[in-house]
């Protein structure tokens, strides 16, 4: 059995903000592959927030 960690709404919001900052930096530095990966992670967290509302 896999234990799934529950993340608070505030932690999700914080993670989204931090990932966006990392995405902006990656974009400025020309790391397109990292930008795409971060965008997927951000969408995943946003989807989770949407399910909670």
Secondary structure, 3 states (H helix, E strand, C coil): CCCCCCCCHHHHHHHHHHHHHHHHHHHHCCCHHHHHHHHHHHHHHHHHHHHHC
